[in-house]
Amino acid sequence: MIRRIVIILLAVFLLVPAGLAEEDDDLEITDILEFVPDETGEKLTYDSDGAVIMTITCTGDFTIGGDNYHHKDIFTPELEAHGGDINFTMENVRSILASDNLTIVNFEGTFTDTKYVPEKKKGNDFLFSISPSYVNVLTDNSIEAVSLENNHVMDHGEEGYEDTKNTLREAGVVYSNSEETGIFEYQGIQIAMLSYLCIDRYGKPFGGYDTFEEKVEADIRHAKEYYPLVIVSFHWGQEKLYVPTKNQIRLGRLAVDAGADLVIGHHSHRIQPIECYNGVYICYSLGNFCFAGHNKPSDMTSIMFQIRFRIKEGAVSYKDFRVIPIRISSRKDRNDFTPTPFAPGAETDSILGVLRNKDNTRDLPYAVTDIPLTFE
């Protein structure tokens, strides 16, 4: 898609009003869609009443590169086998990403050439980095925005982190973290993206607030005052769990109560249930997406989450959502870092079963069990 405006603003100090409007609850939504190019040549999708349909795709962990400190690198050999063209990773989902209006991934790694490793990181099992020259894996594949709040963005210290942010900025990719809010504009609607690493922060002073939760709530409320659509990403929970923790549930609902229009989570390397709380979807974990941390994880299944909003006369309203079940590899025998959608069948049914499982949803009274694979 063609990006209209991409800017990055400080979450607290640089918010700019974007003209809020009330939703029209009387509008009838039908399944009739119309495709019309706008002045840039981009094809717009219209609902029957003239509302523009905006499609947003969200994924879990996007981790590429290798570990030059521990000399562990399972990614580069695969990259070399494809002639150094990193776009092999997205070849099976590229058409999906190109047909949406905004794609958000959790970029869990660094774009840097530095070899520096902070002392506190040297004991980690794995550190991630890839040359900034490979940022085209995002721009060539219609990935417009990334979350930079996770436990690997600081693998190479402040230098690596600044290299990563500068690389994204120069490439025109929106990023967000706990101090900077990413802003993406589509058809006159500004979408605010906030991101937070939650591990070991619950209940502790953070960002000038008495607790981390107070900081999150204040940021979201502030953003919602100025932007009609607010998306919040959380890196939270425990690895290899299919069940959200109590802290995840509490913070996810806090975000919705504060004004979030969508909450997306990651870190567990496993998919977790989706909840619809007060009319807002909370994806507790979207699992892995393109993941260079293991050559064959015990569970290589995951999902992509797509949601559509209606834009009419400056107002935004929800339309529908769907999930796209995937394997994080095009192969069954090993991970080749190429996310590949499943066709309907046993694999898809199994993934939906995990999302609906009563043990996984036992603490989620608002769990979504009707999970569509296609839009309405």
Secondary structure, DSSP 8 states (H G I E B T S, - for coil): ----EEEEEETTT-----------TT----S-EEEEE-TTS-EEEEETTS-EEEEEEEEEEEE-SBBTTTTB-SHHHHHHHTTT-GGGGGTTTHHHHHTSSEEEEEE-S-B-------GGGTTSS---BB-GGGGHHHHTTT--EEE--STTTTTTHHHHHHHHHHHHHHHT-EEE-SSEEEEEEETTEEEEEEEEE-TTTTTS-BTTBSSHHHHHHHHHHHHHHH-SEEEEEEE-S-TT-SS--HHHHHHHHHHHHHT-SEEEEESSSSEEEEEEETTEEEEEEE-EEEETT-SS-S--EEEEEEEEEEEETTEEEEEEEEEEEEESSS-SSS--S--EE--TTHHHHHHHHHHH-TTTTTT-TTB-----SS--
